[in-house]
Amino acid sequence: MIEGIDFHKIISQTIMITTFVLVMMMVIEYLNVKTRGDWAVRLKKSPFLQIILAAIMGVIPGCLGAYTIVSLYAHEIIRFSALVTAMIATSGDEAFVMFSIIPEYALLLNVIIFFIAVGVGVFLMYFGKRFEFFCVSPGHMVVHEHELDTHQQSAASIMQNLKNISFTRALLISGILLFLFAMFSGLLAHEHFDIAALTGQQSQLPIHDKHHINWVMITYVVVMVTALYIFLTSSDHFLEGHLWGHVIKKHFYKIFLWTFGALLLVAIFSHFYEVNQWISENMWMILILAVLIGFIPESGPHMIFVIMFFQGLVPFSILLASSIVQDGHGALPLLAESRKSFFTMKAINMAVGLLVGAIGLWIGQ
């Protein structure tokens, strides 16, 4: 059963996702300390701003925007309504493929789901108070007053930190450098789902072209370089008390294990079904299938609906419903942080996707 599973790819994806989420949490922690928590307070006070930010981050192709929103949610900065907004708006890695093969429809789809996501988020903001729970206990982010004045950055402080480098600082810096080396050497890669795997043909997508700009790689590099700057300039107390003791120890194993388990489960499950055999003239059954498959926190299974639309086998409403429900890898870290939040978010998104898809089929779209 496991002979055909690519464990290298699963482990690679797990490391990529876990590292990005943890580093984003560290950056958020850093900003919280540097601004004495003011930026978080301002964002907390504006639920509507949270929803707009979440929708914008969600429609960004790929999973990185969704990871960032999950990190903000895990740090009590945004509400559950903003989390749902982001997950409705995001289409995961499928967005890259859609912009490559059906750009005009991809743009239209993103505009539509942006407004749907904002609408659902605002609705939850006013009428979904019972869902406004956080996946962590109050006080998750802490600012220690005595460290604010010592949290200074300069060339001299960097040299001083390196001269008297602690084990924690050395470990964090080495980890970032090793991660960057693995990315540039090809040992780690956040791969997109290949259409050729479904069509049986050679992939002709620009996203696989060696000359195409790899925005995922650029985003990862920017985030990792930012983390490296934080590791070089921050005080030992901040690194050990906040980043190591607070972020890594509390979140690493949960995010890593849940991400690995979910990816492995999807890989095993893929051996027992062929989604493309479900193509039929019964669009209502395909709509239900699209919504159910959208529950899977993985980029790949949803690609069948992109292909079916591209080939003219299903209407736009099916693709729209699938895009609303599915969120690529974006929800995997949420599954690790709070299963209650994950399943509640998914239930709401599935209901929205089913409703929007049904309306689209009813009006013939």
N, C-alpha and C positions, 0 to 999 in steps of 0.2 A: 504493500500500500504506500510505502514511503520511498520506493525506489525512484520514482519520477519527480520527487520534490526537490526543488533547488534551494537547499539550506543556506548556501552562500548568499543568495539573493534575499532570503528572508532575514538572515542575520544582518546583512548590509542595510536593508530598509529599516530594521529595528534600531540599529545604531544611529542612523541618520535622523530618524524621527525623535528618538529619545534625546539625542544631543541637542537638536535644535530647540526642543521644548524646554529643556533644562537651562540652556544658555539664555533663552528669552526670559525665563523666570529670574535668572541672575541679573539681567539688564533691568528688569522691572524693579527688583530689589535695590539695585544700585540707584536708579532714578528716585526711588522712594526716599532713600537716605539723603541723596544730594539735594533734593528739593524739600526736605523735612516733611515729606508726605503731601505737600501742597497740591501737586499735579493730580495725585490719586483722589484727593478730597474734592477737587473741582470736577473731575470726571464723575465721581460718585454722586455729586449733587445734580447732575444733569442726565437723567435717564434717556432723554431724547437724543442728546449728543452721543451717548453710548450706542444707541441703536444705529445712528447714522454712521459712526465709526465702524461698527460691526458689519454693516451692509457693505461699506467700501472695502474693508479687509476681506470680506467673503467673496466678492466678485473678482478679486485678483486671481488670475489663473494659478492653479496649483494648490497645495495644502498649507503653505507657510502662513498665509493670512489667518486661516482657521486655527493653526497652532498658536499664533499670537493671541487670538481672542480667548482660547482655552486657558492660556497662561494668565491673562488678565482676570478671567473668571475665577481661577484657582486662587488668586490673590485678593479676592473680594472687591476688585475695582469696578467691575461691571456686573450688572444684574443678569438674572436668568433670561429675561426678555431679550437682552442684547445677544446672549449666547445663541438663542434660537434664531435670531435674525441672521447671524453670521452663518449658521449651518444651513439655513434655507438658501442663502445667497451663494454659497460656495458650490462648485461643481468638481472640485478636486483636479486631478491630472487630466480628466476628460476635457476640461476647458481648453487645454493646449491643442488637443486633437481637433476639437470643433473649430477653433480659430484657424486651423491649418486646412481643413477640408470643406467646411461650410461657414466661412467667416461672416457672411451677411446674416445668416441665421444665428450664429454664435453671439453676434453683437445684439441682435434683437432679443435673444433669450436672456442675456445678461441684464439688459435694461428692464425686461419684464420681471425677472426674479428679484432684481434690486428693489423695485417698488412693492412687490409682494412681500418680500422679507421685511421691509420697513413697516408695511401695513400690519403684518402679523405681530411685529415687535411692539408697535404702538398699542395694538389691541391688548396684548399681554400686559403692557405697562399699566393700562387703566383697569382691565378686567381680570387680569391673571395674578392678583396679589398672592394667591395661595401657592403659586409656583416660585415666588421670589425667595428661594432658599439658596444658600451658598454651600459649596461642597467642602468647605473647611470651617472650622470654628472661628468665632470672632477673634480679632487680634492676630490674624495670620501674618500680617506685615507689621514689623516692629521697628521703630526708630529709637536708638539709644542716644539720649541727649549728649552724653559725654564724648561721643565719637564724631559729632558734627563738626567741631572745630579742628579735629585732627585729620579729617578726611580731605586732604589737600593733594593736588597733582602738580608736579613740576618735573623738569629734567633731573633736578637734584634728588627729588623723592624717589624717582624711578631707579636711579643709580644706588641710592641708599637701600631700597627694597631688594635689589638684586645682590648687593654686597652682603646683606644680612638676610638672605633668602630663607624663608621657613619651608618646612616640608610641604605644607599645604599649598603655598604659592608655587613651589617647584612642580608639584603634582598637577595643579590646574594649568599652568603654562605648558607643561610637557603634553598634557592631554589635548589641548587646543592645537598645538603644533603637530602632534601625531595625527589628529583628525584631519587637518588641512593637507598633510602629506598623503594620507590615505585617499582623500578626495581627488587630488591632482594626479595621483598615480593610478587611479582607476580601481583601487581596492574597495572603495565605497562609492555608491552611486544611487541617487534617487531616480530610479528608472520609470519611464512612462509605459503604459500598456501599449503593446504593439498590435496594430490592426492586422498585420500579417498573420498573427496567431489565430485570427478568426476567419480571415478570407482565404488563407492558404496560398497567398501570393507574396511576392517580394514587397516589403514596405517601401513606399515612395514618399512618406511624410517628411516635410522639412524639418520637423523636430528631431529627426534622427540624422539629419545632415550634419556632418562634422563642421561645416562652415556656419551653421545656425547659431545665433546667440543663445547661450544656455543661461536663462534668467534665474533658474533655480540655483545653479552653481554660483552665480554672482551674488544672489541674496545670502546664501550660506556663507560665502567668503566675507561679505560685509558684516554679518552678525558675528562671525568668529573673530574677526579682527577687532570688533568692538569689545568682545569679551576679553581678548588678549590685552587690550588697553586697560580694562578694569582690573585685570589680574596684576598688571605691572604697577599700577598707580595706587591701588587701594591699600588701606591699613591692614595689618595682620588680623586685627580684631574683626574687621568687616569680612575678610575672606574666611576666617575660621568660624565666626559666630553666625554670619548671615549665609554666605554662599555654601560653605561646606556643611556646617551643622544644620542649617535651616532648609536649604534647597536640595542639595545632593542627597544627604542622608534620609530625608523624609520622602523624596519623590523618585529618586533614580530607580530603585528596584521595582516599584509599582508600575511606573511607566514602561520600563524595559520588558518586564514579564508579561504584562497585559498586551503590549504591542506584539511581542514575539508570538504569544499564544493565539492572538486573533489572526495574524498573518499565516501561521501554520495551519490553523483550522480552515481558513479559506483555501489554502493550497490543497489540503486533503479533500475538502468538499468538492473541489473542482474536478476531481477524478471520477465523481459519481453522477455528474449531470452534464448535459450539453444545452446551454441556454439557447443557442441559435436554432434548435429544433422546435422551439415554441412559436416560431413564426406561423401565424395562421390568420384567417380572415376575421376571427373573433377579437376585435380590438379591446372590448371590455375586459376580456381575460388577460390580454397583454398589459393593459393598464394596471390591473391588480398585480400582475407579475412584476411590473416595473417598480411599483411601490414596495412590494415585499423584498425584492432584490436590493432596493435602495437602503434597506436596513443594514446591509453588510458594510462595515466600516473599512472599505478597501477599494482602491482604484483598480478597475479591471472588469469585474462582472457587469458593471453598468455600461461598458463600452458597446455591448451588443445593441443597445437602443440607439446609440449614435450611428452605428453602421446601418441599422435597419432604416433609420430616417434618411441617411445619406443615399441609400439604395431605393428610396421611395416606398418602402414596405410598411411604414407606420406614419401617422400624421404628426404634426408639430406638437400637439397636446401630449403625446406619449413621451416625447423627448423632454418636454417641459416638466412633466410630472416626475420623471426619473431624476432630472437635475435638481428639483426642489428637495427630494427626499435624500438623495445620496450626497455624501460629503467627502468622498475619497478617504484618505488616511486621517483627515482632519479631526475626527471624533475619537480616534484611538487614545490619545492622552486623556481625554475626558472620561473614557471608560475606566482608565486606571485611577483617576482622581475621585470620581463619584459615579457609581453605577446608577444611583437614583437619578442623578442629573442626566446621564446618558440615555436611559430608557424613557424618561419623561420627555426629553427633547425629541427623541426619535418618534415617539408616539404622536406628538404634536405635528412634526414635519410630515409624517406619513398621512395624517388626516388632511393637512393642507394640500399635499401632493395629489391625493386621491380626489379631493374636491375640485382643484384646479383642472386636473386631467379630465374628470367627468364633465365639467362645464365645457371644456374644449371639444371633447367628443360629441357632446350634445349639440353644439352649434356647428359641428362639421369641420373643426380645425384640428 
